[in-house]
Amino acid sequence: MVINGRDPERAAQIAESFGTTAVAGDVSRPEERRRIVEEASAVGPISILVTNAGGPPPGPVEKHDHETWLKALETNMLAALDIAVQCLPVMKEQGFGRIVNITSFTVREPYPNMGLATGARAGLTGAMASLAREIAATGVTVNNLLPGLMDTGALHRVYTAQAANEGISEEAAKARMAESVPMRRLGLPEDFGQVCAFLCSRHAAYMTGQNITVDGGLSRPLL
């Protein structure tokens, strides 16, 4: 297993805790993506790819400038697609591959101040849906995992922005978020980690092109 992150020290620390290898690099940069895949491939053939780039800054759509949109698209759409395409030849040759993209429940239902993330990840969702069908007969599956309001650093930025915009405390903004979830709590990484492990396994061999939501019942689509 190889873990990637922008911060070399943090990536190495996490990799050590799992007894695996770290390859530091910024996936928002095309040349870095090529190097990351090359160094990861040197450890062993890549059979499973999980993409999970950090989300763009929260805020109203009208407040984001052109450069901010381009960076969001590069980081949260094109990076995952590019790395997946780079990994495909080996996966196809092996007759086995799993590509799982961590996106967001907001591709199903928009959420306040997350228009930038929603736009970029919706684009990724469409591209991956096409890719999944194009390679379905090769033994390689492509699925997306859509976490809801997970109690992580990324969500902290969202409710901090909401608190500042509305003149309320961060604690109140966080509590309001938790109350909006039918399960009445924010999600934890382990709530969707096991679902991700399933999608990466042989047990999910007949699932591809799917968007699996893990959000405590927050989003409300009929299907």
N, C-alpha and C positions, 0 to 999 in steps of 0.2 A: 504494500500500500504506500502511496505517495501523497503527501499533503502539501498544498500550495497556499501561500499567503504573501501579502506585500511586505510584511515586517519579518526580516530574516530571523531575528532572535525569537520572536513569538512563534513563528512557524516551527523552528527547531525545538522549542520547548514543548509544543503540543505533540510534535512527531515523536519526541523522546518518551512522552507519557504513554504513547501507544506502541512503542517499540518499532517504529517505522521510519520512513525517510521524508525529509522536507526538501522542497524545491521552491525557493523564494522567487517572487516575480509579480509584476503588475499585469493582470490579464486585460487591462484596458489598452495596452500597447501591443499592436500586432507582432512586432519583432520579439517582444517578451513571451508572447504566447507560443511562438515557434520554439524558442529555447526551452520553455517549460515542458512542452511535449517531448522534445528530444531528450532532456535530462530524465524525465519520468520513464521514457521508453528504455533508457539505459539500465534501469532497475529491473525491468521485465516487460513483456508484452502487455499492453493496456487492454484489459477485457471489460473493465467497468469504469465509467466516467460519471462523476457527480459534479455538476456545476452549481456554484452558489456565490456569485459575486455580490458584494455589499450594495445595498440600494442607494439611489441618488437622494439628494436632499429633499425634504418635504417642503410643501408650500403651494399656494394657488398656481394654477397653470399659467395665468397671465403674468406672473412675476418671474418666470424662467426665461432667460435669454437664449439666443440661438446656440451659443457655445455650450451652455448647460445641457440643452437637449442633445447636442451631438455627443457629449461625453456620456450621457445616460444611455444613448443608443449603442455606443461603442462598448460600454461596460456591461450593460444588462441585456443586450440582445446579440450584437455581433460577436462578442467574445465567446459566448457559449456555443454559438453556431460554428464559428471558426475552429475552435478546439475539437468539437464533435467531428467535423469533417476531416480534420487531421488524424483523428483516431480511427476512423472508419476502415481504412484499408486493412489494418491488422485484425480488427474485429471480424470483418468479412472473411478474411483468410482462415481465421480460427473457426468460423461458423458459430460464434457465440459473442455477444456483446450486449452491454446494458448502458444506456445513456439516460440519466435522470437529471432533470433540471429543477432546481429549487426556485420557484417563481413567487407567486403570491395569490391569495384569495381575491385580490383586487382585479385580476383579469376576468373574474366572473361578475364582480359587483364593485363599482368605484367606491372609494373611501375618501373622506375629507383630507385635503392636503397631500394626497399621494398620486396626483395626476401624472407626474413625471415618471414614477415607477410603473404606474399602470400602463402608460403608453408604450414604454420600452419593452415591458414584459409581455404585453399583448402581441407585439410584433414577434417576439421570440416564440410565443405560443403558436402563432400561425405558421412560422417557418418550420418549427419542429413537427407540427402536425403533418405537413407535406413530406418532410424527411422520413417520418415514421412509416408512411405508406410506401414510399419509394424503395425502402430497404427491408420491408417486412419479411420478404422471403429468404433473407440471408442469415437469419438467426440472431439478428441484432434488433433489440427493441428500444424504443424511445418514448419516455413518459415524463410528465411533469408533476411535481409535488407542490401543492399550493398551501403553505402554512397561513394561518390566520394571524390573530394578534398575539404574537409570541413575546414573552417577557425577556427581550434581548436588548442589546445596545441600540440596534436599529429602531426598535419601537420606542425606546427612550427619547430618541431625537424627534419622533413624531409627536408624542404627547407633550414634550417640552415646548415644541413650536405651537401647539394648540393652546397650551397654558399662557404663553407669551401673547398670542393673538387675542385671547379672550380675557386676559387679566385675572386668571385664576391660578391656584397653586398647582405645581406638578403632581402632587399627591392626589388632588381632586381630579385632575385630568386623567391620571392613571386609573383611579377608582371608577371613573365614569366609563372608561374603555372596558374594564373588566365586567361592569354591570351590563354592558351592551351585548355581551356574549351569553347565549342561552345557558351555558354551563356555569356562568357567573364567575369565571376566572380567566386569567390570561394563560396562554399555552406555554409549555416548556419545550426546550429542544428535544427531550426524550419522547414527547408526545408524537412527534413526527419522525424521529430517528428510526424507529422500528419499522414504520411504513416504508421508509426509504430503503432499509435493508431488504425488505420483502421484494420491492421492485427491482432490486439488483440481483435477486436470487433466481435459480432455475424454476422456482415455484411460480414465477410471474412470466413464464415463457409465452403464454398466449395473450398477454396484455401488451398493446402498443398503441401509441397515439392518444393516450389517455391523460386526463387532468384530474388528479386525486386531491381533493380538498381535505385538509386537516385543520379545522378552525372552531371546533366546539359548537358547531351549528350556526355560526355567525352569518354566513352567506345563505341566501334563500332561493336558489334556483330550483325549479321542479325536477330538473334532470342534471 
